[in-house]
Amino acid sequence: MWLGAKLISGASGIIFPIIRAEGVRQMFFPVTVPAYYRAPPVKGETKCS
């Protein structure tokens, strides 16, 4: 039990600052972020309908 708590504590010390820096909305709901905040499409990539 103690080992699991230490593991989760260490992992949260790594992942939470990354999520905070990137933004929660952009990290988990990227479609809701306006297009000018997203990366441009890769050249040569085509969408198939």
Biopython code that builds the backbone (N, CA, C, O; Angstrom):
import numpy as np
from Bio.PDB.StructureBuilder import StructureBuilder

atoms = [
    (1, "MET", "N", (0.832, -1.192, 0.000)),
    (1, "MET", "CA", (0.000, 0.000, 0.000)),
    (1, "MET", "C", (0.886, 1.269, 0.000)),
    (1, "MET", "O", (0.638, 2.213, -0.750)),
    (2, "TRP", "N", (1.907, 1.265, 0.847)),
    (2, "TRP", "CA", (2.803, 2.414, 0.948)),
    (2, "TRP", "C", (3.577, 2.626, -0.350)),
    (2, "TRP", "O", (3.773, 3.761, -0.786)),
    (3, "LEU", "N", (4.009, 1.543, -0.956)),
    (3, "LEU", "CA", (4.757, 1.626, -2.214)),
    (3, "LEU", "C", (3.880, 2.226, -3.325)),
    (3, "LEU", "O", (4.350, 3.041, -4.119)),
    (4, "GLY", "N", (2.622, 1.824, -3.372)),
    (4, "GLY", "CA", (1.699, 2.375, -4.368)),
    (4, "GLY", "C", (1.478, 3.865, -4.174)),
    (4, "GLY", "O", (1.420, 4.619, -5.145)),
    (5, "ALA", "N", (1.353, 4.291, -2.922)),
    (5, "ALA", "CA", (1.160, 5.717, -2.631)),
    (5, "ALA", "C", (2.398, 6.522, -3.031)),
    (5, "ALA", "O", (2.267, 7.623, -3.566)),
    (6, "LYS", "N", (3.592, 5.992, -2.782)),
    (6, "LYS", "CA", (4.821, 6.677, -3.181)),
    (6, "LYS", "C", (4.930, 6.763, -4.703)),
    (6, "LYS", "O", (5.389, 7.771, -5.239)),
    (7, "LEU", "N", (4.516, 5.719, -5.385)),
    (7, "LEU", "CA", (4.565, 5.700, -6.843)),
    (7, "LEU", "C", (3.625, 6.750, -7.441)),
    (7, "LEU", "O", (4.009, 7.491, -8.346)),
    (8, "ILE", "N", (2.414, 6.806, -6.936)),
    (8, "ILE", "CA", (1.439, 7.792, -7.426)),
    (8, "ILE", "C", (1.898, 9.207, -7.098)),
    (8, "ILE", "O", (1.729, 10.121, -7.906)),
    (9, "SER", "N", (2.476, 9.390, -5.917)),
    (9, "SER", "CA", (2.975, 10.700, -5.524)),
    (9, "SER", "C", (4.103, 11.161, -6.459)),
    (9, "SER", "O", (4.126, 12.316, -6.884)),
    (10, "GLY", "N", (5.014, 10.274, -6.769)),
    (10, "GLY", "CA", (6.102, 10.622, -7.682)),
    (10, "GLY", "C", (5.615, 10.910, -9.084)),
    (10, "GLY", "O", (6.091, 11.840, -9.734)),
    (11, "ALA", "N", (4.665, 10.112, -9.553)),
    (11, "ALA", "CA", (4.129, 10.309, -10.901)),
    (11, "ALA", "C", (3.364, 11.629, -11.002)),
    (11, "ALA", "O", (3.461, 12.327, -12.011)),
    (12, "SER", "N", (2.607, 11.969, -9.960)),
    (12, "SER", "CA", (1.849, 13.221, -10.001)),
    (12, "SER", "C", (2.783, 14.425, -9.949)),
    (12, "SER", "O", (2.449, 15.489, -10.471)),
    (13, "GLY", "N", (3.945, 14.270, -9.326)),
    (13, "GLY", "CA", (4.923, 15.355, -9.314)),
    (13, "GLY", "C", (5.511, 15.622, -10.684)),
    (13, "GLY", "O", (6.054, 16.699, -10.930)),
    (14, "ILE", "N", (5.407, 14.649, -11.579)),
    (14, "ILE", "CA", (5.902, 14.815, -12.942)),
    (14, "ILE", "C", (4.781, 15.279, -13.878)),
    (14, "ILE", "O", (4.966, 16.219, -14.651)),
    (15, "ILE", "N", (3.632, 14.626, -13.808)),
    (15, "ILE", "CA", (2.579, 14.875, -14.802)),
    (15, "ILE", "C", (1.790, 16.158, -14.546)),
    (15, "ILE", "O", (1.402, 16.826, -15.505)),
    (16, "PHE", "N", (1.537, 16.529, -13.282)),
    (16, "PHE", "CA", (0.731, 17.724, -13.018)),
    (16, "PHE", "C", (1.391, 19.021, -13.495)),
    (16, "PHE", "O", (0.691, 19.868, -14.049)),
    (17, "PRO", "N", (2.686, 19.218, -13.312)),
    (17, "PRO", "CA", (3.292, 20.430, -13.884)),
    (17, "PRO", "C", (3.219, 20.487, -15.410)),
    (17, "PRO", "O", (3.091, 21.568, -15.985)),
    (18, "ILE", "N", (3.301, 19.337, -16.063)),
    (18, "ILE", "CA", (3.181, 19.304, -17.524)),
    (18, "ILE", "C", (1.773, 19.695, -17.940)),
    (18, "ILE", "O", (1.594, 20.491, -18.861)),
    (19, "ILE", "N", (0.773, 19.140, -17.265)),
    (19, "ILE", "CA", (-0.622, 19.477, -17.577)),
    (19, "ILE", "C", (-0.871, 20.954, -17.312)),
    (19, "ILE", "O", (-1.543, 21.616, -18.103)),
    (20, "ARG", "N", (-0.344, 21.482, -16.217)),
    (20, "ARG", "CA", (-0.543, 22.892, -15.881)),
    (20, "ARG", "C", (0.112, 23.785, -16.934)),
    (20, "ARG", "O", (-0.455, 24.814, -17.301)),
    (21, "ALA", "N", (1.286, 23.416, -17.421)),
    (21, "ALA", "CA", (1.992, 24.228, -18.417)),
    (21, "ALA", "C", (1.279, 24.205, -19.769)),
    (21, "ALA", "O", (1.190, 25.232, -20.441)),
    (22, "GLU", "N", (0.775, 23.047, -20.165)),
    (22, "GLU", "CA", (0.107, 22.918, -21.463)),
    (22, "GLU", "C", (-1.314, 23.461, -21.434)),
    (22, "GLU", "O", (-1.817, 23.937, -22.451)),
    (23, "GLY", "N", (-1.956, 23.396, -20.289)),
    (23, "GLY", "CA", (-3.345, 23.809, -20.158)),
    (23, "GLY", "C", (-4.242, 22.591, -20.132)),
    (23, "GLY", "O", (-4.146, 21.714, -20.990)),
    (24, "VAL", "N", (-5.116, 22.543, -19.139)),
    (24, "VAL", "CA", (-5.991, 21.382, -18.960)),
    (24, "VAL", "C", (-6.911, 21.211, -20.162)),
    (24, "VAL", "O", (-7.105, 20.100, -20.656)),
    (25, "ARG", "N", (-7.469, 22.316, -20.624)),
    (25, "ARG", "CA", (-8.408, 22.238, -21.752)),
    (25, "ARG", "C", (-7.718, 21.736, -23.014)),
    (25, "ARG", "O", (-8.261, 20.889, -23.722)),
    (26, "GLN", "N", (-6.538, 22.247, -23.296)),
    (26, "GLN", "CA", (-5.819, 21.836, -24.503)),
    (26, "GLN", "C", (-5.333, 20.394, -24.391)),
    (26, "GLN", "O", (-5.255, 19.690, -25.397)),
    (27, "MET", "N", (-5.005, 19.951, -23.186)),
    (27, "MET", "CA", (-4.483, 18.603, -22.987)),
    (27, "MET", "C", (-5.576, 17.544, -23.145)),
    (27, "MET", "O", (-5.352, 16.513, -23.779)),
    (28, "PHE", "N", (-6.761, 17.795, -22.570)),
    (28, "PHE", "CA", (-7.808, 16.779, -22.552)),
    (28, "PHE", "C", (-8.925, 17.017, -23.560)),
    (28, "PHE", "O", (-9.616, 16.075, -23.948)),
    (29, "PHE", "N", (-9.115, 18.271, -23.994)),
    (29, "PHE", "CA", (-10.170, 18.597, -24.963)),
    (29, "PHE", "C", (-9.599, 19.448, -26.089)),
    (29, "PHE", "O", (-9.963, 20.617, -26.210)),
    (30, "PRO", "N", (-8.707, 18.894, -26.924)),
    (30, "PRO", "CA", (-8.025, 19.709, -27.936)),
    (30, "PRO", "C", (-8.937, 20.267, -29.017)),
    (30, "PRO", "O", (-8.596, 21.269, -29.645)),
    (31, "VAL", "N", (-10.075, 19.652, -29.246)),
    (31, "VAL", "CA", (-10.984, 20.130, -30.292)),
    (31, "VAL", "C", (-11.616, 21.462, -29.900)),
    (31, "VAL", "O", (-11.981, 22.250, -30.772)),
    (32, "THR", "N", (-11.749, 21.725, -28.599)),
    (32, "THR", "CA", (-12.388, 22.958, -28.142)),
    (32, "THR", "C", (-11.448, 24.160, -28.179)),
    (32, "THR", "O", (-11.892, 25.287, -27.961)),
    (33, "VAL", "N", (-10.163, 23.946, -28.451)),
    (33, "VAL", "CA", (-9.188, 25.035, -28.491)),
    (33, "VAL", "C", (-9.210, 25.652, -29.882)),
    (33, "VAL", "O", (-9.205, 24.925, -30.876)),
    (34, "PRO", "N", (-9.235, 26.986, -29.975)),
    (34, "PRO", "CA", (-9.240, 27.627, -31.301)),
    (34, "PRO", "C", (-8.049, 27.190, -32.153)),
    (34, "PRO", "O", (-6.997, 26.814, -31.635)),
    (35, "ALA", "N", (-8.239, 27.250, -33.463)),
    (35, "ALA", "CA", (-7.241, 26.729, -34.407)),
    (35, "ALA", "C", (-5.899, 27.444, -34.313)),
    (35, "ALA", "O", (-4.868, 26.830, -34.587)),
    (36, "TYR", "N", (-5.875, 28.726, -33.932)),
    (36, "TYR", "CA", (-4.601, 29.435, -33.901)),
    (36, "TYR", "C", (-3.723, 29.012, -32.734)),
    (36, "TYR", "O", (-2.567, 29.430, -32.661)),
    (37, "TYR", "N", (-4.232, 28.200, -31.825)),
    (37, "TYR", "CA", (-3.411, 27.643, -30.751)),
    (37, "TYR", "C", (-2.890, 26.261, -31.099)),
    (37, "TYR", "O", (-2.018, 25.741, -30.402)),
    (38, "ARG", "N", (-3.403, 25.655, -32.161)),
    (38, "ARG", "CA", (-2.986, 24.306, -32.551)),
    (38, "ARG", "C", (-1.842, 24.350, -33.545)),
    (38, "ARG", "O", (-1.601, 25.378, -34.177)),
    (39, "ALA", "N", (-1.145, 23.253, -33.682)),
    (39, "ALA", "CA", (-0.054, 23.155, -34.649)),
    (39, "ALA", "C", (-0.636, 23.087, -36.059)),
    (39, "ALA", "O", (-1.721, 22.541, -36.253)),
    (40, "PRO", "N", (0.068, 23.632, -37.033)),
    (40, "PRO", "CA", (-0.419, 23.560, -38.418)),
    (40, "PRO", "C", (-0.358, 22.123, -38.926)),
    (40, "PRO", "O", (0.424, 21.319, -38.418)),
    (41, "PRO", "N", (-1.174, 21.794, -39.924)),
    (41, "PRO", "CA", (-1.140, 20.435, -40.472)),
    (41, "PRO", "C", (0.201, 20.142, -41.143)),
    (41, "PRO", "O", (0.866, 21.044, -41.652)),
    (42, "VAL", "N", (0.575, 18.892, -41.133)),
    (42, "VAL", "CA", (1.832, 18.466, -41.741)),
    (42, "VAL", "C", (1.662, 18.524, -43.267)),
    (42, "VAL", "O", (0.652, 18.074, -43.808)),
    (43, "LYS", "N", (2.667, 19.087, -43.944)),
    (43, "LYS", "CA", (2.589, 19.219, -45.410)),
    (43, "LYS", "C", (2.559, 17.838, -46.054)),
    (43, "LYS", "O", (3.340, 16.958, -45.691)),
    (44, "GLY", "N", (1.669, 17.657, -46.994)),
    (44, "GLY", "CA", (1.544, 16.385, -47.684)),
    (44, "GLY", "C", (0.504, 15.467, -47.059)),
    (44, "GLY", "O", (0.155, 14.434, -47.630)),
    (45, "GLU", "N", (0.011, 15.848, -45.883)),
    (45, "GLU", "CA", (-0.995, 15.025, -45.213)),
    (45, "GLU", "C", (-2.365, 15.364, -45.795)),
    (45, "GLU", "O", (-2.718, 16.537, -45.917)),
    (46, "THR", "N", (-3.130, 14.347, -46.150)),
    (46, "THR", "CA", (-4.460, 14.565, -46.694)),
    (46, "THR", "C", (-5.488, 13.909, -45.803)),
    (46, "THR", "O", (-5.222, 12.901, -45.148)),
    (47, "LYS", "N", (-6.682, 14.507, -45.792)),
    (47, "LYS", "CA", (-7.772, 13.924, -45.023)),
    (47, "LYS", "C", (-8.633, 13.067, -45.952)),
    (47, "LYS", "O", (-8.954, 13.475, -47.068)),
    (48, "CYS", "N", (-8.991, 11.914, -45.493)),
    (48, "CYS", "CA", (-9.857, 11.037, -46.255)),
    (48, "CYS", "C", (-11.269, 11.169, -45.724)),
    (48, "CYS", "O", (-11.489, 11.066, -44.517)),
    (49, "SER", "N", (-12.229, 11.394, -46.606)),
    (49, "SER", "CA", (-13.621, 11.543, -46.172)),
    (49, "SER", "C", (-14.357, 10.243, -46.317)),
    (49, "SER", "O", (-15.544, 10.167, -46.001)),
]
sb = StructureBuilder()
sb.init_structure("model")
sb.init_model(0)
sb.init_chain("A")
sb.init_seg("    ")
for serial, (resi, resn, name, xyz) in enumerate(atoms, 1):
    if name == "N":
        sb.init_residue(resn, " ", resi, " ")
    sb.init_atom(name, np.array(xyz, "f"), 0.0, 1.0, " ", f" {name:<3s}", serial, name[0])
structure = sb.get_structure()
